[in-house]
Amino acid sequence: MKKILLPLFSVLFLGLALNCSAVPDKNPALQRQWMLVSFDGFTKDQLIANKAEINLTSAMDGSKIQGSAYMGCNRMSFISEFKKEGHIKISKGVSTMKACQNMDLENAFQRKFDTMTKYSVEGHFLTLSDDQGHSMKFVAADWD
C-alpha cells in the first residue's frame, strides 16, 4: 500500500506545482472603472450625460497602470504611475481626433489631467489633485 500511495501523492503534488502560476499584482482599490463626479465647475448632470470616466482595469506593471479616459467624444489613453505617500504621475496621453459639437469638458480634462500629482482613495471615491488646488473626484462604477 505504501508503494502505491507515495508515487500517487508525488504525481499529484507535481501536477499541482506545475499548474500553479504567479498571480499578477492587482490593486482592487485602484484598478477599477471610475466615473467622474466632480470637476472644474461642470455639474454632475453634465458629467453623467457625457459618461465621463477613467478606466484603470488593465494589469499593473510594477506601479504603472495603462489607463483610458472618455469624456463624451474621444477615447484617451495614458499611463499612470501610483507612487508612495499618495503621489501620482500621469503621462501625457494620446487621443482619437474626432470633432464633436461640445468638447468643453474634454478640452478642460485634457489640460488638467496630466497635471495631477496627488491621489487618495477613500471608500469608493478616488480624488486626484494638483499643487494649485485643482481636483477631480471619481466614484467607482461598480458601486451603487
MIDOSE-1310 file (N, C-alpha, C; in nm, 2 decimals, decimal comma, always signed):
residues 144
mkki	+0,08/-0,12/+0,00/+0,00/+0,00/+0,00/+0,09/+0,13/+0,00; +0,20/+0,13/+0,08/+0,28/+0,24/+0,09/+0,35/+0,27/-0,05; +0,38/+0,16/-0,12/+0,44/+0,17/-0,25/+0,35/+0,24/-0,35; +0,22/+0,23/-0,33/+0,13/+0,29/-0,43/+0,10/+0,43/-0,39
llpl	+0,08/+0,46/-0,26/+0,05/+0,60/-0,21/+0,16/+0,70/-0,24; +0,28/+0,66/-0,21/+0,40/+0,75/-0,23/+0,41/+0,80/-0,37; +0,41/+0,72/-0,48/+0,41/+0,77/-0,61/+0,29/+0,84/-0,65; +0,17/+0,80/-0,60/+0,05/+0,87/-0,63/+0,05/+1,01/-0,58
fsvl	+0,09/+1,03/-0,45/+0,10/+1,16/-0,39/+0,21/+1,25/-0,46; +0,31/+1,18/-0,50/+0,42/+1,25/-0,57/+0,37/+1,31/-0,70; +0,30/+1,23/-0,78/+0,24/+1,27/-0,91/+0,14/+1,39/-0,89; +0,05/+1,37/-0,79/-0,05/+1,48/-0,76/+0,02/+1,61/-0,72
flgl	+0,12/+1,60/-0,63/+0,19/+1,72/-0,59/+0,26/+1,79/-0,70; +0,33/+1,71/-0,79/+0,40/+1,76/-0,90/+0,30/+1,83/-1,00; +0,18/+1,77/-1,02/+0,08/+1,83/-1,10/+0,03/+1,96/-1,05; +0,01/+1,96/-0,92/-0,04/+2,08/-0,85/+0,07/+2,19/-0,87
alnc	+0,19/+2,16/-0,85/+0,30/+2,26/-0,86/+0,32/+2,31/-1,00; +0,30/+2,23/-1,10/+0,32/+2,27/-1,24/+0,20/+2,35/-1,29; +0,08/+2,33/-1,23/-0,04/+2,40/-1,27/-0,06/+2,54/-1,21; +0,02/+2,56/-1,10/+0,01/+2,69/-1,03/+0,09/+2,80/-1,11
savp	+0,04/+2,91/-1,12/+0,11/+3,02/-1,18/+0,11/+3,14/-1,09; +0,20/+3,23/-1,11/+0,21/+3,35/-1,03/+0,09/+3,44/-1,06; +0,02/+3,49/-0,96/-0,09/+3,58/-0,98/-0,03/+3,72/-1,00; -0,07/+3,79/-1,11/-0,02/+3,92/-1,12/-0,07/+4,02/-1,01
dknp	+0,01/+4,11/-0,98/-0,02/+4,21/-0,87/-0,15/+4,28/-0,92; -0,24/+4,29/-0,82/-0,37/+4,36/-0,85/-0,40/+4,45/-0,73; -0,44/+4,57/-0,76/-0,48/+4,66/-0,65/-0,62/+4,69/-0,67; -0,71/+4,62/-0,61/-0,86/+4,64/-0,63/-0,91/+4,77/-0,59
alqr	-0,83/+4,84/-0,50/-0,88/+4,98/-0,46/-0,86/+5,08/-0,58; -0,76/+5,05/-0,66/-0,73/+5,14/-0,77/-0,78/+5,09/-0,91; -0,76/+4,96/-0,93/-0,78/+4,91/-1,06/-0,93/+4,88/-1,09; -1,00/+4,99/-1,12/-1,14/+4,99/-1,14/-1,18/+5,09/-1,25
qwml	-1,30/+5,09/-1,29/-1,35/+5,19/-1,37/-1,41/+5,30/-1,28; -1,37/+5,42/-1,31/-1,41/+5,54/-1,22/-1,49/+5,64/-1,30; -1,60/+5,67/-1,25/-1,69/+5,77/-1,31/-1,66/+5,91/-1,25; -1,64/+6,01/-1,33/-1,61/+6,14/-1,29/-1,74/+6,21/-1,23
vsfd	-1,73/+6,26/-1,11/-1,85/+6,32/-1,05/-1,83/+6,46/-1,01; -1,70/+6,51/-1,01/-1,68/+6,65/-0,97/-1,55/+6,70/-1,04; -1,57/+6,81/-1,12/-1,45/+6,86/-1,19/-1,48/+7,00/-1,24; -1,40/+7,09/-1,20/-1,38/+7,22/-1,26/-1,51/+7,30/-1,30
gftk	-1,61/+7,30/-1,22/-1,73/+7,38/-1,25/-1,83/+7,31/-1,33; -1,80/+7,19/-1,38/-1,90/+7,12/-1,45/-2,00/+7,05/-1,35; -2,13/+7,05/-1,39/-2,23/+6,99/-1,30/-2,22/+6,84/-1,31; -2,27/+6,77/-1,20/-2,27/+6,63/-1,20/-2,36/+6,58/-1,32
dqli	-2,47/+6,65/-1,35/-2,55/+6,61/-1,46/-2,48/+6,61/-1,60; -2,39/+6,72/-1,61/-2,31/+6,73/-1,74/-2,21/+6,61/-1,75; -2,15/+6,58/-1,63/-2,05/+6,47/-1,63/-2,12/+6,33/-1,66; -2,24/+6,31/-1,60/-2,31/+6,19/-1,63/-2,36/+6,18/-1,77
anka	-2,41/+6,29/-1,83/-2,46/+6,29/-1,97/-2,35/+6,26/-2,06; -2,22/+6,30/-2,03/-2,11/+6,27/-2,12/-2,04/+6,14/-2,09; -2,10/+6,07/-1,99/-2,04/+5,94/-1,95/-1,89/+5,95/-1,92; -1,85/+6,06/-1,85/-1,71/+6,09/-1,82/-1,66/+5,98/-1,72
einl	-1,54/+5,92/-1,76/-1,49/+5,82/-1,69/-1,34/+5,80/-1,72; -1,27/+5,73/-1,62/-1,14/+5,68/-1,65/-1,14/+5,53/-1,62; -1,07/+5,45/-1,69/-1,07/+5,31/-1,67/-0,92/+5,27/-1,64; -0,91/+5,21/-1,52/-0,78/+5,17/-1,47/-0,78/+5,02/-1,44
tsam	-0,85/+4,94/-1,53/-0,87/+4,80/-1,50/-0,76/+4,71/-1,57; -0,66/+4,77/-1,64/-0,55/+4,70/-1,70/-0,46/+4,64/-1,59; -0,38/+4,54/-1,63/-0,29/+4,48/-1,53/-0,18/+4,58/-1,49; -0,14/+4,57/-1,37/-0,03/+4,66/-1,32/+0,10/+4,61/-1,37
dgsk	+0,19/+4,70/-1,40/+0,33/+4,67/-1,44/+0,41/+4,74/-1,34; +0,44/+4,68/-1,23/+0,51/+4,75/-1,11/+0,41/+4,84/-1,05; +0,43/+4,97/-1,06/+0,33/+5,06/-1,00/+0,26/+5,14/-1,11; +0,27/+5,09/-1,24/+0,21/+5,16/-1,35/+0,09/+5,09/-1,40
iqgs	-0,01/+5,16/-1,44/-0,13/+5,11/-1,50/-0,16/+5,18/-1,63; -0,18/+5,11/-1,73/-0,22/+5,16/-1,86/-0,37/+5,20/-1,85; -0,41/+5,32/-1,87/-0,55/+5,36/-1,85/-0,61/+5,43/-1,97; -0,74/+5,44/-1,96/-0,80/+5,52/-2,07/-0,91/+5,61/-2,01
aymg	-0,95/+5,71/-2,08/-1,04/+5,81/-2,04/-1,14/+5,84/-2,15; -1,26/+5,87/-2,11/-1,37/+5,91/-2,21/-1,45/+6,02/-2,15; -1,46/+6,13/-2,22/-1,53/+6,25/-2,17/-1,65/+6,28/-2,26; -1,69/+6,19/-2,34/-1,81/+6,21/-2,43/-1,78/+6,22/-2,58
cnrm	-1,66/+6,22/-2,62/-1,63/+6,23/-2,76/-1,51/+6,14/-2,80; -1,39/+6,17/-2,76/-1,28/+6,09/-2,79/-1,23/+6,00/-2,68; -1,17/+5,89/-2,72/-1,11/+5,79/-2,62/-0,97/+5,83/-2,60; -0,92/+5,85/-2,48/-0,79/+5,89/-2,45/-0,71/+5,78/-2,38
sfis	-0,58/+5,77/-2,40/-0,50/+5,66/-2,34/-0,39/+5,73/-2,27; -0,35/+5,67/-2,15/-0,24/+5,73/-2,08/-0,18/+5,62/-1,99; -0,07/+5,65/-1,93/+0,00/+5,56/-1,83/+0,00/+5,64/-1,70; -0,05/+5,57/-1,59/-0,05/+5,63/-1,46/+0,05/+5,55/-1,37
efkk	+0,12/+5,63/-1,29/+0,22/+5,56/-1,20/+0,18/+5,60/-1,06; +0,13/+5,51/-0,98/+0,09/+5,54/-0,84/+0,21/+5,51/-0,75; +0,26/+5,62/-0,69/+0,38/+5,62/-0,61/+0,34/+5,62/-0,46; +0,44/+5,61/-0,37/+0,41/+5,60/-0,23/+0,36/+5,74/-0,18
eghi	+0,30/+5,73/-0,07/+0,25/+5,85/+0,00/+0,15/+5,94/-0,08; +0,07/+5,87/-0,16/-0,03/+5,94/-0,23/+0,01/+6,02/-0,35; +0,13/+5,99/-0,41/+0,17/+6,07/-0,53/+0,14/+5,99/-0,65; +0,11/+6,06/-0,76/+0,08/+6,00/-0,89/+0,15/+6,08/-1,00
kisk	+0,19/+6,00/-1,10/+0,25/+6,07/-1,22/+0,16/+6,01/-1,34; +0,11/+6,10/-1,42/+0,02/+6,07/-1,53/+0,09/+6,11/-1,66; +0,12/+6,02/-1,75/+0,18/+6,06/-1,87/+0,09/+6,14/-1,96; +0,15/+6,22/-2,05/+0,08/+6,29/-2,15/+0,02/+6,18/-2,24
gvst	-0,11/+6,18/-2,25/-0,18/+6,07/-2,32/-0,19/+6,10/-2,47; -0,25/+6,00/-2,54/-0,28/+6,01/-2,68/-0,43/+6,00/-2,69; -0,49/+6,05/-2,80/-0,63/+6,06/-2,81/-0,68/+6,04/-2,95; -0,80/+5,99/-2,97/-0,85/+5,99/-3,11/-0,88/+6,14/-3,14
mkac	-0,91/+6,17/-3,26/-0,92/+6,30/-3,31/-1,06/+6,34/-3,37; -1,16/+6,28/-3,31/-1,30/+6,32/-3,37/-1,33/+6,46/-3,32; -1,41/+6,53/-3,41/-1,46/+6,66/-3,38/-1,60/+6,64/-3,34; -1,64/+6,69/-3,22/-1,77/+6,68/-3,17/-1,83/+6,82/-3,14
qnmd	-1,96/+6,82/-3,13/-2,03/+6,95/-3,11/-1,98/+7,03/-2,99; -1,98/+6,96/-2,87/-1,94/+7,03/-2,75/-1,82/+6,95/-2,69; -1,71/+7,01/-2,70/-1,59/+6,95/-2,64/-1,53/+7,02/-2,52; -1,61/+7,10/-2,46/-1,56/+7,18/-2,34/-1,51/+7,09/-2,23
lena	-1,58/+6,99/-2,19/-1,54/+6,90/-2,09/-1,41/+6,83/-2,13; -1,41/+6,78/-2,25/-1,29/+6,70/-2,29/-1,17/+6,79/-2,30; -1,18/+6,91/-2,35/-1,06/+7,00/-2,35/-1,01/+7,04/-2,22; -1,11/+7,07/-2,13/-1,07/+7,10/-1,99/-1,00/+6,98/-1,92
fqrk	-1,06/+6,86/-1,94/-1,00/+6,74/-1,88/-0,86/+6,72/-1,93; -0,84/+6,73/-2,06/-0,71/+6,70/-2,12/-0,60/+6,81/-2,07; -0,64/+6,93/-2,05/-0,55/+7,03/-2,00/-0,51/+7,00/-1,86; -0,60/+6,95/-1,77/-0,57/+6,94/-1,63/-0,52/+6,80/-1,59
fdtm	-0,56/+6,69/-1,66/-0,55/+6,55/-1,61/-0,40/+6,52/-1,59; -0,31/+6,55/-1,68/-0,17/+6,51/-1,66/-0,10/+6,60/-1,57; -0,16/+6,71/-1,51/-0,10/+6,79/-1,41/-0,13/+6,74/-1,27; -0,21/+6,64/-1,26/-0,25/+6,59/-1,12/-0,13/+6,52/-1,06
tkys	-0,10/+6,55/-0,94/+0,02/+6,49/-0,88/+0,00/+6,41/-0,75; -0,13/+6,42/-0,70/-0,16/+6,35/-0,57/-0,29/+6,27/-0,60; -0,30/+6,16/-0,52/-0,43/+6,08/-0,53/-0,46/+6,03/-0,39; -0,59/+6,01/-0,37/-0,63/+5,95/-0,25/-0,76/+5,86/-0,28
vegh	-0,76/+5,75/-0,22/-0,88/+5,66/-0,23/-0,94/+5,65/-0,09; -1,07/+5,70/-0,09/-1,14/+5,69/+0,04/-1,28/+5,62/+0,01; -1,29/+5,50/+0,06/-1,41/+5,42/+0,03/-1,42/+5,39/-0,12; -1,53/+5,44/-0,18/-1,55/+5,42/-0,32/-1,52/+5,54/-0,41
fltl	-1,44/+5,63/-0,35/-1,40/+5,76/-0,42/-1,25/+5,77/-0,44; -1,22/+5,81/-0,56/-1,08/+5,84/-0,60/-1,08/+5,99/-0,62; -0,98/+6,06/-0,56/-0,96/+6,20/-0,58/-0,82/+6,23/-0,63; -0,81/+6,30/-0,74/-0,68/+6,34/-0,80/-0,67/+6,49/-0,78
sddq	-0,55/+6,54/-0,74/-0,54/+6,68/-0,72/-0,40/+6,73/-0,76; -0,38/+6,86/-0,79/-0,25/+6,91/-0,82/-0,20/+7,01/-0,72; -0,09/+7,07/-0,74/-0,03/+7,16/-0,64/-0,10/+7,29/-0,63; -0,18/+7,33/-0,73/-0,25/+7,45/-0,73/-0,39/+7,45/-0,67
ghsm	-0,43/+7,33/-0,62/-0,56/+7,32/-0,55/-0,67/+7,27/-0,64; -0,64/+7,24/-0,77/-0,75/+7,18/-0,86/-0,76/+7,03/-0,83; -0,88/+6,99/-0,84/-0,91/+6,84/-0,81/-1,01/+6,79/-0,91; -1,01/+6,65/-0,91/-1,11/+6,57/-0,98/-1,15/+6,46/-0,89
kfva	-1,28/+6,44/-0,88/-1,33/+6,34/-0,79/-1,41/+6,23/-0,87; -1,38/+6,11/-0,85/-1,44/+6,00/-0,92/-1,51/+5,90/-0,82; -1,61/+5,83/-0,87/-1,67/+5,73/-0,79/-1,66/+5,60/-0,86; -1,64/+5,49/-0,79/-1,62/+5,36/-0,86/-1,75/+5,32/-0,93
adwd	-1,73/+5,28/-1,05/-1,85/+5,25/-1,14/-1,93/+5,13/-1,09; -1,86/+5,04/-1,01/-1,93/+4,92/-0,96/-1,99/+4,94/-0,83; -1,99/+5,06/-0,78/-2,06/+5,09/-0,65/-2,19/+5,15/-0,67; -2,29/+5,10/-0,60/-2,43/+5,15/-0,62/-2,45/+5,26/-0,52
